[in-house]
Amino acid sequence: MNRAGGSGFLRLVTLVARRDYLRTVRRRGFVLGTLLLPLSIAFFFLVSSVVSTSGLANDADPASVTLIVVDESPVALTADLVPTLELVDRVTADARLADGSASEYYLVPDTWPASPRVVRVSPPATGTGLESAQRQVVQQQLLEAVLRDALMDGSDLPADSQDRVLIPLRLEALTTEGEAVSDLSLVASFLIPFAFTLLFVMSIFITSGYLLQSVTEEKENRVVEIVLSSVPSLPLMAGKILGLGAAGLTQVLVWLLTALIALPLAADRLGGMGDLDLNPTVVVLAVVYFVLGYLAFGGIFAAIGALAPGNREAQQYSGFFGFFAVIPLVFSGLLLSDPTSPIVWVLALVPLTAPATMLQVVSLSETIPWAMVAASLISLVLFVVVATIASSRIFRATLLLYGVRPGMRQLTDAVLDRR
């Protein structure tokens, strides 16, 4: 009997979930929202290809950057190390600025090398573009090399020692297995947890909109009264949460697949970011927290949809609870410096902040804190069960309350199933 009842419950949940999933993924807004990220990435690659073929990036090439220097120091500068160096007097340099044949020049005063002060002189301007900033960075590097070379000419250091002073090191990062580690992959290892968290928060708000719309629409047009005649409130609400959560996860899956395809294509432009290696355990935990996070917020938003008189009020109420998903981003600095601090533990145990918090913790920690993972998962699972049951009871109790907000006592009686 219990087995038959359990199978009947699962069958009803599956039917409701399938119905809401198909209704959601067929919406025009859902399709457009899902395709927005892939289309944006495709547009980025298109623009990047056009810009890269325009030749603007070559302006930052040291071999094509002209370095104009006015040398008033007691140390003679030479162009032996930097062929693009032009040594001129101040009158000529100012004239070059005036006629527009130069954008800036560098003045090495007579106080150098006793004082490290060197002046860059440029005409008044409203701002500095990206191209000018890149050129000036290269010019500064070239000027530093010229000045070090001039100091080395008067020293008694051997030639190989002079080379090491001019070029002190060329750092190469390797793993214990001898594999190269690019600088961008190191940066990406810090950025990806935040990207996952932002993706989770964004998906929560998108999916909550569909869930609230589904519950409030069926409540307002009284279709749910017909549905409840054949489907009890608990499997109905559980099916809605699962179906609309699956729709949200479908959207996230499309975005993740787009990112996985885009990373290798961007490897040439991003200098090795496509070689980023993700820990399979971290990926599995991220998926688990994504799913439980959806179910936790789904239970809350389902109850809000049942309580709110209309869709507009439901959206306003849901904004308050959606704020909890953003709180871990405020503590990102603490998660980077001390991922096992008491504040992080609190965020990990509170069900509405746990998913976004643990997405960052498991990605940023050198070793996964399994005690925190276990505690947060238990907290989330218990909350999902309680929230789903409570939302179904609230939905059943407020079904016929159109335009009327139930009191706290009515809500308490509904959640505790007091009839």
Phi, psi and omega in degrees: 000313178295322180295319179294320178295321179294319179292324177294321177298312180296324180295318179294318177300317181296318180297314180294318180297317180296318181297311182290326179296312182293322178298322184286311185291343178271355178292143179296321179296322179294316180296316180295318179295323180291322182277353184298314181294311177302319179293324178294319179294320177298320178295322178299314180295324179295312180295320180298320179295318180296316181293320182293331180274354181279346177089003181291329183293339181289345180296336180271003178286124182305328182290342182250004181263121179275134180245110179261123185231134170257111185260109176246012183275163177286352180260127182284127177266147179230164180259022182295320184273327184237099183297336182276005179286132175240115178265117182226169175273173186292324180298315179295319180296317179295323178294322178296322177293321183294318182274000176082007179281351176219148180262337178195160170219165185244129181255118174262104188287173182288351178275352178272139012266002178300324176244138182281002186288124173230142188248133170261124183250127179215155180291158178301138182213159180281338182181177181241124178282172181297319181297316179295320180296318178297318180296318182291327176297315179294319179300319179296319178296318179295318180296320177298320178296319180296316181293319177296321179297322179294322178291324181290332181298328181266010182258167179260015180289146174298162184298319181293326177291323177297321178298322180288333174288319180290318177235086188297323182199160171229097189287134176231120182265130180227152172276174178295343178265006178085010180272143182287144177240117181279157179296322181291330177291327176294317177297318181296328180296336175271327184282327184299317176303320179291325177296318177297319181294315178298320178298318179297313181298314180298319181292325178300313182293322179294311182293324178299325178298316178294319181294314179297318180297319181296313183292312183292321179297314181291332177285319183290318181271004173066017174294328183295333178296322178291319181296318182293344177290340180238344180234120177299163186294324183293307177295331177295312181290320178298319179295320178297315181298315180292316182295314181285330173295321177296325176296317177296320178293328175299318178297315179296321180298318177298318180294319180294318177298322176298317179295319180295327177284324184286328183299311177297325179293331181270359185300320180295322182279331186259007172064046174103002178295334178291346179273008183300130183255118180262134178292123181302324178297319179296320180297315180297314179297322178299318179295319180298316180291326174301311184295310181295325177296318176300313182294323180295310179290329177298318177298319179295312184290329176295319177294322178296318178298326179287328183276324187290141178294330182207177184294322181296314179296323180297320179296321179294317180294321184292334179300326179296312181287328177297336179298330181297330180291338183270340185306315180302333178293332178293329182261026181298323178298318178292322178295329177287318186274322184214080185289357178245020181289162180301324179296318179295322177299318178297314179298327180286334182268337177284120189303322185282342176255347184299314184301308181294325179293311184288333174301322179281321183297311184291337180274327186265337183286140177295321174234136183293124178283089188296329177296317178292321178299312181298315181297317181291323179293318177298315179299317181293315182298314179299319180294320180300315180296312182295317182294322180294315179295316181296318180295323178293320179290321176296319179298317180293321183285331184257013186301319185260010181266082181273122179073010181239130178269123180291150179281172182296324180293320178297319179294317179298316179296324180292315182295321181275001177059045176269121182245000000 
